[in-house]
Amino acid sequence: MAGLTFTGSNELQDAFTRIHDIPWNVTEHALDEMAKVAASEIKSTGEYMGIRDEDSDDHILDHITTKKAKKTDDGGREKITFDGTRKRGNTITRNAEIAFINEYGKRGQDARPFMKTALTQNEALISDPGVKIIGDWIEENFKK
């Protein structure tokens, strides 16, 4: 049986080790930019799917916000939510709850998965800013 010989594997392992240690500020910037694109696509898809309530001047799609990026064991995450509330009569409902019901439905109301649709149909578009930011950092820090 023929054996495999690798040359330069120490250099490759060293590069992977250095890349693994991307500073949090670079990761956070990448997450922020990706979340902005994701929020924009969620709003656009929500508009397309008819999530906007034409009977109201205050729409959940106008209250999409991103929260501060959080560091996790596998890199990080950034939440996208719908801030604020809507009042109808004496009932106050959180915009995040309205978005949830639209996304998953409830008895008597079919689901309109505008968030899932936006995120799955635009994966590359959403990840592009992160790829660029982290790629630029790698290029800048590991020039030969």
C-alpha positions as CSV (number, residue, x, y, z in Angstrom):
1,M,0.0,0.0,0.0
2,A,1.4,3.4,-1.0
3,G,1.9,5.9,1.8
4,L,1.0,9.6,1.6
5,T,3.5,12.2,2.4
6,F,2.5,15.7,3.3
7,T,4.9,18.6,3.1
8,G,4.2,21.9,4.7
9,S,1.7,20.5,7.2
10,N,3.3,22.3,10.1
11,E,2.8,25.6,8.3
12,L,-0.8,24.7,7.5
13,Q,-1.5,23.7,11.1
14,D,0.1,26.9,12.3
15,A,-2.2,28.9,9.9
16,F,-5.3,27.1,11.1
17,T,-4.3,27.9,14.7
18,R,-3.8,31.6,14.0
19,I,-7.1,31.8,12.0
20,H,-8.9,30.2,14.9
21,D,-7.9,33.1,17.1
22,I,-9.8,35.8,15.2
23,P,-10.2,38.8,17.5
24,W,-13.7,39.3,18.9
25,N,-13.9,42.8,17.5
26,V,-13.5,41.3,13.9
27,T,-16.1,38.6,14.6
28,E,-18.5,41.1,16.1
29,H,-18.1,43.5,13.1
30,A,-18.8,40.5,10.8
31,L,-21.9,39.5,12.8
32,D,-23.2,43.1,12.9
33,E,-22.9,43.5,9.1
34,M,-24.5,40.1,8.4
35,A,-27.4,40.9,10.8
36,K,-28.0,44.2,9.0
37,V,-28.4,42.3,5.7
38,A,-30.5,39.6,7.3
39,A,-32.9,42.2,8.9
40,S,-33.2,44.0,5.5
41,E,-34.1,40.7,3.8
42,I,-36.6,39.7,6.5
43,K,-38.3,43.1,6.0
44,S,-38.3,42.7,2.3
45,T,-39.7,39.2,2.4
46,G,-42.3,40.2,5.0
47,E,-43.5,42.9,2.6
48,Y,-43.6,40.4,-0.3
49,M,-45.5,37.9,1.8
50,G,-48.1,40.4,3.0
51,I,-47.1,40.6,6.6
52,R,-47.7,44.3,6.8
53,D,-51.0,45.2,8.4
54,E,-52.5,47.8,6.1
55,D,-55.0,48.8,8.8
56,S,-52.3,50.1,11.0
57,D,-49.8,52.9,10.8
58,D,-47.4,51.1,13.1
59,H,-46.0,47.9,11.5
60,I,-43.8,45.2,13.0
61,L,-41.7,45.3,9.8
62,D,-40.7,48.9,10.8
63,H,-39.4,47.7,14.2
64,I,-36.9,45.1,13.2
65,T,-33.8,45.5,15.3
66,T,-30.6,43.7,15.9
67,K,-29.2,43.1,19.4
68,K,-25.6,43.3,20.4
69,A,-23.5,40.4,19.2
70,K,-22.7,37.8,21.8
71,K,-19.6,35.6,22.0
72,T,-20.3,31.9,21.9
73,D,-18.1,28.7,22.0
74,D,-18.4,28.4,18.3
75,G,-17.8,32.1,17.4
76,G,-20.8,34.3,18.1
77,R,-24.4,35.1,17.4
78,E,-26.6,38.2,16.9
79,K,-30.3,38.2,17.5
80,I,-32.8,39.9,15.3
81,T,-36.1,40.9,16.9
82,F,-39.1,43.2,16.6
83,D,-39.0,45.9,19.3
84,G,-42.1,47.6,20.7
85,T,-45.7,46.9,21.1
86,R,-49.0,47.4,19.4
87,K,-52.2,48.5,21.1
88,R,-55.7,47.6,19.8
89,G,-58.4,48.6,22.1
90,N,-57.3,47.6,25.6
91,T,-55.0,44.9,24.4
92,I,-51.3,45.5,24.1
93,T,-49.3,42.9,22.1
94,R,-45.5,42.7,21.7
95,N,-44.3,43.1,18.1
96,A,-42.1,40.0,18.6
97,E,-45.2,38.0,19.4
98,I,-47.0,39.3,16.3
99,A,-44.0,38.3,14.2
100,F,-43.9,34.8,15.9
101,I,-47.6,34.2,15.1
102,N,-47.1,35.3,11.5
103,E,-44.0,33.0,11.2
104,Y,-45.5,29.9,12.8
105,G,-49.3,30.5,12.7
106,K,-51.9,29.6,15.3
107,R,-55.3,28.1,15.3
108,G,-57.3,29.9,12.6
109,Q,-54.3,31.6,11.1
110,D,-51.9,29.9,8.8
111,A,-48.2,30.3,9.1
112,R,-46.4,32.8,6.8
113,P,-42.7,31.9,7.4
114,F,-41.3,35.2,6.2
115,M,-38.2,35.0,8.5
116,K,-37.3,31.4,7.6
117,T,-37.9,32.2,3.9
118,A,-35.7,35.3,4.0
119,L,-32.9,33.6,5.8
120,T,-32.8,30.4,3.6
121,Q,-33.3,32.1,0.3
122,N,-30.6,34.7,1.0
123,E,-27.9,32.6,2.8
124,A,-25.1,33.7,0.5
125,L,-26.2,37.4,0.5
126,I,-26.3,37.4,4.3
127,S,-23.0,35.6,4.8
128,D,-21.1,37.7,2.2
129,P,-20.3,40.6,4.5
130,G,-18.9,38.2,7.1
131,V,-16.8,36.4,4.6
132,K,-15.4,39.7,3.3
133,I,-14.6,41.1,6.8
134,I,-13.0,37.9,8.1
135,G,-11.3,37.3,4.7
136,D,-9.8,40.8,4.8
137,W,-8.6,40.3,8.3
138,I,-6.9,37.0,7.3
139,E,-5.3,38.6,4.3
140,E,-4.1,41.6,6.4
141,N,-2.7,39.5,9.2
142,F,-1.2,36.6,7.3
143,K,0.6,38.2,4.3
144,K,3.7,36.4,3.3
